């Protein structure tokens, strides 16, 4: 019987697997299994001018494009 990712996503098995692996990695790094602090991280992504006229500018990196943001714990694991 093949296990499909779609079925895991629909019945939330995928989230349970992610949560358990997240706890294991934290414990292996000598941290508490549950999150105590979080941080926002960002990345500038260069976009082609011909694809979209709606682009910004990151003056720190001198890149035309967009910034994407993600929330991580202090180990850098995605929340």
mmCIF file of the C-alpha atoms, coordinates in Angstrom:
data_MODEL
# 
_entry.id   MODEL 
# 
loop_
_atom_site.group_PDB 
_atom_site.id 
_atom_site.type_symbol 
_atom_site.label_atom_id 
_atom_site.label_alt_id 
_atom_site.label_comp_id 
_atom_site.label_asym_id 
_atom_site.label_entity_id 
_atom_site.label_seq_id 
_atom_site.pdbx_PDB_ins_code 
_atom_site.Cartn_x 
_atom_site.Cartn_y 
_atom_site.Cartn_z 
_atom_site.occupancy 
_atom_site.B_iso_or_equiv 
_atom_site.pdbx_formal_charge 
_atom_site.auth_seq_id 
_atom_site.auth_comp_id 
_atom_site.auth_asym_id 
_atom_site.auth_atom_id 
_atom_site.pdbx_PDB_model_num 
ATOM 1  C CA . UNK A 1 1  ? 0.000  0.000  0.000   1.00 0.00 ? 1  UNK A CA 1 
ATOM 2  C CA . UNK A 1 2  ? 1.515  3.285  -1.086  1.00 0.00 ? 2  UNK A CA 1 
ATOM 3  C CA . UNK A 1 3  ? 1.424  6.170  1.378   1.00 0.00 ? 3  UNK A CA 1 
ATOM 4  C CA . UNK A 1 4  ? 0.659  9.393  -0.411  1.00 0.00 ? 4  UNK A CA 1 
ATOM 5  C CA . UNK A 1 5  ? 1.817  12.782 0.764   1.00 0.00 ? 5  UNK A CA 1 
ATOM 6  C CA . UNK A 1 6  ? -1.591 14.188 -0.192  1.00 0.00 ? 6  UNK A CA 1 
ATOM 7  C CA . UNK A 1 7  ? -3.345 11.873 2.254   1.00 0.00 ? 7  UNK A CA 1 
ATOM 8  C CA . UNK A 1 8  ? -0.832 12.718 5.014   1.00 0.00 ? 8  UNK A CA 1 
ATOM 9  C CA . UNK A 1 9  ? -1.384 16.420 4.368   1.00 0.00 ? 9  UNK A CA 1 
ATOM 10 C CA . UNK A 1 10 ? -5.179 16.096 4.458   1.00 0.00 ? 10 UNK A CA 1 
ATOM 11 C CA . UNK A 1 11 ? -5.323 14.067 7.685   1.00 0.00 ? 11 UNK A CA 1 
ATOM 12 C CA . UNK A 1 12 ? -2.568 16.189 9.340   1.00 0.00 ? 12 UNK A CA 1 
ATOM 13 C CA . UNK A 1 13 ? -0.128 13.278 9.690   1.00 0.00 ? 13 UNK A CA 1 
ATOM 14 C CA . UNK A 1 14 ? 2.523  15.454 8.028   1.00 0.00 ? 14 UNK A CA 1 
ATOM 15 C CA . UNK A 1 15 ? 2.238  18.068 10.811  1.00 0.00 ? 15 UNK A CA 1 
ATOM 16 C CA . UNK A 1 16 ? 2.526  15.389 13.488  1.00 0.00 ? 16 UNK A CA 1 
ATOM 17 C CA . UNK A 1 17 ? 5.693  13.997 11.853  1.00 0.00 ? 17 UNK A CA 1 
ATOM 18 C CA . UNK A 1 18 ? 7.179  17.505 11.595  1.00 0.00 ? 18 UNK A CA 1 
ATOM 19 C CA . UNK A 1 19 ? 6.356  18.267 15.234  1.00 0.00 ? 19 UNK A CA 1 
ATOM 20 C CA . UNK A 1 20 ? 7.927  15.026 16.519  1.00 0.00 ? 20 UNK A CA 1 
ATOM 21 C CA . UNK A 1 21 ? 11.118 15.515 14.448  1.00 0.00 ? 21 UNK A CA 1 
ATOM 22 C CA . UNK A 1 22 ? 11.273 19.137 15.632  1.00 0.00 ? 22 UNK A CA 1 
ATOM 23 C CA . UNK A 1 23 ? 11.172 17.984 19.277  1.00 0.00 ? 23 UNK A CA 1 
ATOM 24 C CA . UNK A 1 24 ? 13.836 15.323 18.693  1.00 0.00 ? 24 UNK A CA 1 
ATOM 25 C CA . UNK A 1 25 ? 16.235 17.830 17.102  1.00 0.00 ? 25 UNK A CA 1 
ATOM 26 C CA . UNK A 1 26 ? 15.733 20.287 19.961  1.00 0.00 ? 26 UNK A CA 1 
ATOM 27 C CA . UNK A 1 27 ? 16.382 17.619 22.606  1.00 0.00 ? 27 UNK A CA 1 
ATOM 28 C CA . UNK A 1 28 ? 19.490 16.430 20.719  1.00 0.00 ? 28 UNK A CA 1 
ATOM 29 C CA . UNK A 1 29 ? 20.752 20.042 20.846  1.00 0.00 ? 29 UNK A CA 1 
ATOM 30 C CA . UNK A 1 30 ? 20.259 20.080 24.654  1.00 0.00 ? 30 UNK A CA 1 
ATOM 31 C CA . UNK A 1 31 ? 17.182 22.300 24.455  1.00 0.00 ? 31 UNK A CA 1 
ATOM 32 C CA . UNK A 1 32 ? 13.695 21.903 25.870  1.00 0.00 ? 32 UNK A CA 1 
ATOM 33 C CA . UNK A 1 33 ? 11.395 20.057 23.440  1.00 0.00 ? 33 UNK A CA 1 
ATOM 34 C CA . UNK A 1 34 ? 8.965  22.971 23.302  1.00 0.00 ? 34 UNK A CA 1 
ATOM 35 C CA . UNK A 1 35 ? 9.713  26.420 21.952  1.00 0.00 ? 35 UNK A CA 1 
ATOM 36 C CA . UNK A 1 36 ? 10.520 29.259 24.370  1.00 0.00 ? 36 UNK A CA 1 
ATOM 37 C CA . UNK A 1 37 ? 11.677 31.975 21.941  1.00 0.00 ? 37 UNK A CA 1 
ATOM 38 C CA . UNK A 1 38 ? 11.328 32.699 18.242  1.00 0.00 ? 38 UNK A CA 1 
ATOM 39 C CA . UNK A 1 39 ? 12.867 35.073 15.716  1.00 0.00 ? 39 UNK A CA 1 
ATOM 40 C CA . UNK A 1 40 ? 11.885 36.467 12.352  1.00 0.00 ? 40 UNK A CA 1 
ATOM 41 C CA . UNK A 1 41 ? 14.380 35.878 9.573   1.00 0.00 ? 41 UNK A CA 1 
ATOM 42 C CA . UNK A 1 42 ? 14.346 37.477 6.140   1.00 0.00 ? 42 UNK A CA 1 
ATOM 43 C CA . UNK A 1 43 ? 15.974 36.917 2.783   1.00 0.00 ? 43 UNK A CA 1 
ATOM 44 C CA . UNK A 1 44 ? 16.180 39.171 -0.256  1.00 0.00 ? 44 UNK A CA 1 
ATOM 45 C CA . UNK A 1 45 ? 15.192 37.353 -3.432  1.00 0.00 ? 45 UNK A CA 1 
ATOM 46 C CA . UNK A 1 46 ? 16.206 38.831 -6.757  1.00 0.00 ? 46 UNK A CA 1 
ATOM 47 C CA . UNK A 1 47 ? 13.430 38.941 -9.351  1.00 0.00 ? 47 UNK A CA 1 
ATOM 48 C CA . UNK A 1 48 ? 13.637 39.491 -13.057 1.00 0.00 ? 48 UNK A CA 1 
ATOM 49 C CA . UNK A 1 49 ? 12.335 42.892 -14.133 1.00 0.00 ? 49 UNK A CA 1 
ATOM 50 C CA . UNK A 1 50 ? 10.458 41.440 -17.106 1.00 0.00 ? 50 UNK A CA 1 
ATOM 51 C CA . UNK A 1 51 ? 8.467  39.056 -14.885 1.00 0.00 ? 51 UNK A CA 1 
ATOM 52 C CA . UNK A 1 52 ? 6.919  41.600 -12.551 1.00 0.00 ? 52 UNK A CA 1 
ATOM 53 C CA . UNK A 1 53 ? 6.914  45.372 -12.394 1.00 0.00 ? 53 UNK A CA 1 
ATOM 54 C CA . UNK A 1 54 ? 6.049  45.169 -8.692  1.00 0.00 ? 54 UNK A CA 1 
ATOM 55 C CA . UNK A 1 55 ? 9.555  44.837 -7.242  1.00 0.00 ? 55 UNK A CA 1 
ATOM 56 C CA . UNK A 1 56 ? 11.262 46.563 -4.377  1.00 0.00 ? 56 UNK A CA 1 
ATOM 57 C CA . UNK A 1 57 ? 14.871 47.396 -3.621  1.00 0.00 ? 57 UNK A CA 1 
ATOM 58 C CA . UNK A 1 58 ? 17.029 46.140 -0.735  1.00 0.00 ? 58 UNK A CA 1 
ATOM 59 C CA . UNK A 1 59 ? 19.567 48.948 -0.213  1.00 0.00 ? 59 UNK A CA 1 
ATOM 60 C CA . UNK A 1 60 ? 21.712 46.845 2.140   1.00 0.00 ? 60 UNK A CA 1 
ATOM 61 C CA . UNK A 1 61 ? 22.348 44.188 -0.498  1.00 0.00 ? 61 UNK A CA 1 
ATOM 62 C CA . UNK A 1 62 ? 21.706 46.396 -3.548  1.00 0.00 ? 62 UNK A CA 1 
ATOM 63 C CA . UNK A 1 63 ? 19.206 43.874 -4.963  1.00 0.00 ? 63 UNK A CA 1 
ATOM 64 C CA . UNK A 1 64 ? 16.027 44.530 -6.905  1.00 0.00 ? 64 UNK A CA 1 
ATOM 65 C CA . UNK A 1 65 ? 13.437 42.042 -5.798  1.00 0.00 ? 65 UNK A CA 1 
ATOM 66 C CA . UNK A 1 66 ? 11.352 40.969 -2.868  1.00 0.00 ? 66 UNK A CA 1 
ATOM 67 C CA . UNK A 1 67 ? 11.978 40.089 0.741   1.00 0.00 ? 67 UNK A CA 1 
ATOM 68 C CA . UNK A 1 68 ? 10.559 36.901 2.147   1.00 0.00 ? 68 UNK A CA 1 
ATOM 69 C CA . UNK A 1 69 ? 10.156 36.313 5.835   1.00 0.00 ? 69 UNK A CA 1 
ATOM 70 C CA . UNK A 1 70 ? 10.031 33.192 7.979   1.00 0.00 ? 70 UNK A CA 1 
ATOM 71 C CA . UNK A 1 71 ? 9.694  32.485 11.687  1.00 0.00 ? 71 UNK A CA 1 
ATOM 72 C CA . UNK A 1 72 ? 12.375 30.261 13.211  1.00 0.00 ? 72 UNK A CA 1 
ATOM 73 C CA . UNK A 1 73 ? 13.402 29.158 16.671  1.00 0.00 ? 73 UNK A CA 1 
ATOM 74 C CA . UNK A 1 74 ? 16.840 30.008 18.039  1.00 0.00 ? 74 UNK A CA 1 
ATOM 75 C CA . UNK A 1 75 ? 18.324 26.881 16.421  1.00 0.00 ? 75 UNK A CA 1 
ATOM 76 C CA . UNK A 1 76 ? 17.097 28.093 13.024  1.00 0.00 ? 76 UNK A CA 1 
ATOM 77 C CA . UNK A 1 77 ? 14.344 25.460 12.750  1.00 0.00 ? 77 UNK A CA 1 
ATOM 78 C CA . UNK A 1 78 ? 11.242 26.527 10.822  1.00 0.00 ? 78 UNK A CA 1 
ATOM 79 C CA . UNK A 1 79 ? 8.124  26.937 12.927  1.00 0.00 ? 79 UNK A CA 1 
# 
